[in-house]
Amino acid sequence: QVQLVESGGGLVQAGYSLRISCADYGQTFSRYDMAWFRQAPGKEREFVAAITASGGTTYYADSVKGRFTISRDNRNRRLYLLMNGLIPDDTAVYFCAASTGMSMQTRDYDYWGQGTQVTVSS
């Protein structure tokens, strides 16, 4: 079972950095491919970044490539998203999710956290 809880969101100025985290309170974190998605008001949930179970391969949406870095710590059952060069368009609720297969589609993820709000002011 996977139980995901995000933290670390907040209000930052454009150009600054923020790192958000996702903790798994279950016991099987290392078996899952993990991803971050985000949802802005009035918009559909969209893919941000993903990482394989081993941490060896990462994927990014074009909109965040070069600015965001996804990483994981399997020993401590943590997923991270380091966001540099934040812009107002990055404002959204950020969700972590777990899947048994790598995907960029929300429908392929079995477990979700409750989300953490990230707001970027101009």
Buried (B, 14 or more C-beta within 10 A) or exposed (E): EBBBEBEBBEEBEBEEEBEBBBBBEBEEBBEBBBBBBBBEEEEEBBBBBBBBBEBEEBBBBEBBEEBBBBBBEBEEBBBBBBBBEBBEEBBBBBBBBBBEEBBBEBEBBEBBBEBBEBBBEE
